[in-house]
Amino acid sequence: MVKPSRAKLFAVKFFRLAVGFIILLLIQIISDKVLKTLGLNFPPTILGLIIFALLLNFKIIPMRFMKDICDVAISILPALFVPLLVGITAYYGLIKQNLLGIVGIIILATFITMVLTAIFVDKVMEWTGKKNV
């Protein structure tokens, strides 16, 4: 069996990255347009994530096109937190004054998110019939 050349492997990987990026971009644009058309005040990234998950779940988008771009996105994820850290240093005084309230909101939001996630997973497991497996 003939081994594919490095150029061919690079071309395939580049194609998958490009297709994956275009798919993610289109999903983001579509979710933004849908929300603006409906006049809903909802984050387009969340709707985009829901659409993306549904498209992958129902195998409308092949996983092989998305794996490479998702690996790249995960590898650069720490760089996306740099603006957050710059913002924290810029507003240090304000954060220091309201630290107790901020920590309280973080704890409350985390608890609510955990409870809602558990309820959602339980309902999905009931819906798919995998609860008693």
N, C-alpha and C positions, 0 to 999 in steps of 0.2 A: 504494500500500500504506500502510495506517495504522500510524503508529508507536505502540508501546505506551506508556501513560502512565507517569510516574515512580512513581506509587503501585502500579501493577500490577507493574512491575519490582522494586520493593522487596518486594512481597508474595511474588513468586516466589523472590527471593533468601532472604527470611526463611524461607519454607517449606523450601527446600533445606537451609538451615543447620539448621533444627529437625529435619528428617528425618535428616540426616547425623549430628547429635549423638545422636539417639535410637538410631540403628543402632550407632554406636560404643559407646554406653553398654550396649546389650543384648548386644553381643559381649563386652564386658568382664565383665558379670554372668554370662553363660553360661560363659565360660572359668573364672571363679572357682568357680562351682558345680560344674562338671565336675571340676576338680582337687580340690575338697574332697570330692566324692562318691567319687572314686577313691582318695583318700588320698595323692595324689602331692605331693611337695615340689618344685614347679616354679612359676616366676613366672607368674601369670595374665596379665600383660601380654604375655609372649612367646607364650603360647598364643592370646591374643586377636589378636595380630598375625598369627599363622599362619592362624587362622580367617578374619580379614579379607582377607588376601591370596588365600586360596582362593576366598572368596565373590566377590571382584572378578575373579579369573582365570576362573572359570567363569560369569561374567556373571550371577550370582544377584542381586547388588546392582548397580544401574545406576551407572556412573561419574558421571553428571550429578548424582546426589544427594550424592556424596561430595566432589566437587571443591571446592565452596565451603567446607565445614567443614575440609577438609585445608588449604586456603589460609589460613584463620583460624588453625588450629593451628600452622602453620609461622610465621606472622607473630608469634605470641606466644611462640614457642619460647625466645628469649633470656631472657624473664622467668622461665622455669622454672629457670634456673641460679642465680638470686639465692640461694635457700636453700643451695645448694652453696657459694657464696662466703662466706656468713655462717658456715657450718660450718667452712670452712678457717680463717677468722680466729679462731673460738672455740677451735680445737684446734691453733693454730699451734705451740705448744711441743712437743706430741706428734708432730706431723708433722715438725718440724725434727729431733727425735731419731731418727726412723725414715725419714728422707728417702731414703737409699740403698736400703733394702728396698722402699719404695714405688715409686721409679723403676724398680727392677729388675722388680717385679711388673707395672708398667704396660707395660714393653718386652716382657716375656715374654707377657703376655696379648694385646698387640697382634699379636705375631708369630704366636701360635697362632690368633688370630681370622683373620688374613690367610690362613694356610695352609688352615684349615678352610673358609673362604669360597671359596677357589680350588678346592678339591676339590669342594665342593657345587655350584658353578657348572659345573664340568666335567661332573659327573654329570648335572645337569639338562640341559645341552646335549646330552649323549649320549642321554638319555631322550627329549628332544623332537626329536632328529634334526637339530639345528642346529649341530652341532660342525664339520662339514666344509663349511659354507656360505661 
